[in-house]
Amino acid sequence: MTDFTAQVPAAEAGFGDYVALLKPRVMSLVVFTAVVGLLVAPASVHPVLGLIAILFVALGAGASGALNMWWDADIDAVMRRTRNRPVPAGKVQPGEALGLGVALSGIAVVMLWLAANAVAAGLLAFTIFFYAVVYSMWLKRSTPQNIVIGGAAGAFPPMIGWAIATGGVSVESALMFALIFMWTPPHFWALALFMKEDYHTAGVPMLTVTHGRRATRAYIMVYTLLLAPVGIACALSGIGGPLTLAVATLLNVWFGVGAWRIWQRDEAMAEADNYAVEKAVFRFSLWYLFAHFSVFLVEAALKSYGLGGW
Amino acid sequence: MSFQVEHEIHKRRFGRNLGVGVLLVGMVAIVFALTVVKVTRGMPLKGFDHVVEPELVPVEPVE
């Protein structure tokens, strides 16, 4: 008689682990900004084609997330915030993440080309390349400007949405890009201020690690000031209108006040109230972006009734 | 003697297989929908095969 021993892997991935590789929360922001880019563009798209195009933009974003998780598995394992991700947790093998990322990237770009046009597909391909290679592989571990330049990857989706509708790029789509691009640094640096140990432990050269926390507070102030004219320029462009201008002014003043309060504080004050101001500004920054893009959408809807716009 | 097949890992594998199956069916539906929309938008469906078909050649206006 022969004895059989069942070899059961320590951790075998479920379907949800592969979904987690695609960073669904990041995907939701990508979908939202791409949809806004698509809907505010001065061209109409067949609803089925628009839906399919957005689906593959989301898939492309997910693919770049999987490639990022494959490349960054070693530092994800060290950071508290990321150590439960599927690759560092041992549920998904690094090779699987790489394979999934590459395959989904190809599928997403080709299908977007078929559903929309070559410009949108090209922008998506460049976004995946930018996030996976330029940000994850080149910048993230080598320069404290990682967030500044890497922010471009997250800024492309509204431009892709616009290209799906119009087949090109324009001042308006470039302004939407610039809005997310300029918003990313203060948003992430506010996070880095209160997730203080993580980046330090992982050796990622975040501004807080390389230039110190005092300098990071000043940088948040400077970038928030640089962000304000971009928000106002969006409101004055073809996608804006009086309502957008009013909302953008309020949002930028509010964000500016938050950044000022962060700048005025030192570490002792922040420790004393457990980084309450930094956390509040981080949360507000999420609403800032959401409100900006929502008001573009409202303005476009008003325009269709002959109300909004300049 | 009975085999106890319902190990937790079987459930996880079933979930994975089900997920892949649903995705494949979804992909087929997407490609089908894309085709239907493209075909019904009135673009020319007929192209040249191996022989030139005179009715497909655009007529140039005579000066």
Chai-1 contact restraints between the chains, C-beta under 6 A:
chainA,res_idxA,chainB,res_idxB,connection_type,confidence,min_distance_angstrom,max_distance_angstrom,comment,restraint_id
A,V8,B,I9,contact,1.0,0.0,6.0,A-B,restraint_1
A,E12,B,I9,contact,1.0,0.0,6.0,A-B,restraint_2
A,E12,B,R12,contact,1.0,0.0,6.0,A-B,restraint_3
A,G14,B,R12,contact,1.0,0.0,6.0,A-B,restraint_4
A,G14,B,G15,contact,1.0,0.0,6.0,A-B,restraint_5
A,F15,B,G15,contact,1.0,0.0,6.0,A-B,restraint_6
A,F15,B,R16,contact,1.0,0.0,6.0,A-B,restraint_7
A,F15,B,G19,contact,1.0,0.0,6.0,A-B,restraint_8
A,H46,B,V37,contact,1.0,0.0,6.0,A-B,restraint_9
A,V48,B,A33,contact,1.0,0.0,6.0,A-B,restraint_10
A,V48,B,V37,contact,1.0,0.0,6.0,A-B,restraint_11
A,L49,B,V37,contact,1.0,0.0,6.0,A-B,restraint_12
A,I52,B,I30,contact,1.0,0.0,6.0,A-B,restraint_13
A,I52,B,L34,contact,1.0,0.0,6.0,A-B,restraint_14
A,A115,B,L34,contact,1.0,0.0,6.0,A-B,restraint_15
